[in-house]
């Protein structure tokens, strides 16, 4: 199979080609999922399981996938603040902020810059 020379196609031809490709990709995906599902059903039945039992056995895997997508990093409250520039803060997570490391290199204590928690 040879691909068309895309550089010779017009913008509208490229859009049409993309639409055709998207349709073929969707059709191929559906076809391959059906083949996969049919094979899974046959394996489950050959093992003496009902399709519903096989589906129920897959639920934990689906829950793991959903849980990993929902996980969102929560911003940490600042634990340290630069008195010279209050916009400079550090949460205490990860590597120390450069401004804090500079103060520590001057011999100052990290505790001097700790934010009072209320």
N, C-alpha and C positions, 0 to 999 in steps of 0.2 A: 504494500500500500504506500503510495507516495502522497505526501502532503502538498496541498496547493501552495504556490508561491504567494505568500501573504502580502509581500511588498507591492504586488500588482493589483491588489483588490482595493476598491474604494471603501470609504468609511461605512457607507450603508451596506455594502457587501460583507464587510467584516462583522457588522452588527448582526446581519442575517445568519452568517456562519456561526457566530457565538450562540445565537438562539437555537439553531439546529443542534449544536454540540451539547448545549445544556439539556435539551430534550433527550438526546441519545444517552447522555450520562445518567439522567434520572431513570430512563427506561432500563439501562444496563444495571444500575444499582438495585432497582426493584427486582429484576430477574435474578440477580445473584443472591439477594436476600431470600427470595423464594426457594432457590436451590439449597441454601444453607438451612433454612427452616425445615424443608422437606427431609433433608438428611438427618437433622436433629430429631424430628418426629419418629423416623424409622428406627434410629438408634434407641430412643427411649422405649418404643414399643417392643423392640427386640430384647431389651433388657427387662421387660415385664412391667414397665411403668406406664402410667397414663400420661397423656400430654399435659394435663393440669398439674400432675405431680412434678413433671420436669420443669414447667413454668415456675411453680412455687419454689423449686430448688434454685432457680436463677435469681429470685428476688433479692437476696443479699448482695449479689453482684451489681444489680441495678441501683440499690440504695447506696453502695459505695461510690458509684459514679456520680450520683446526684449530690452526695455529701461533699465530694471533692470539688465540684463546681460551685457550691454555695460558700465554701470557705473564703472569707474575705479578711484581709489583715486589718486589724483595728489600730488606729493611730494611738500611739502611747503619749501620755501626758509628759510634759517636760519635767525632769528631775533636777536639771542644772540650768542656770541662766547666767549669761555674761553681763556683769554690772556695767561695763563700758558700752555695750550694745545689747539692750534687752531683746532684740530680735534674734540673737544667737542663743539657741537653746539646744539641749541634748536630753534625750529620753532615758539614757542609761543603757540602751540596747545597742549591741554591736560595738564597733570601734569608737573610741572616744572622739568627740568633735575636735576639729583642729584647734579652735580657739581655746578649748579646755586643755588640750595637750600642750599648747604653747604656755599657758599659765603654769601647768605642772612642771614644765621644763625650766621655768624661772624659780622653781622651788616652792610654789604655792600649793596649798592643799585643796584637793577636789571638794572637800566638805565646805569650803568657803563659798562655793558657788551653788550649793544645794538650795533648791526652792523649798520654802516653808510650806508643808502640806497642811491644809485646813481640815 
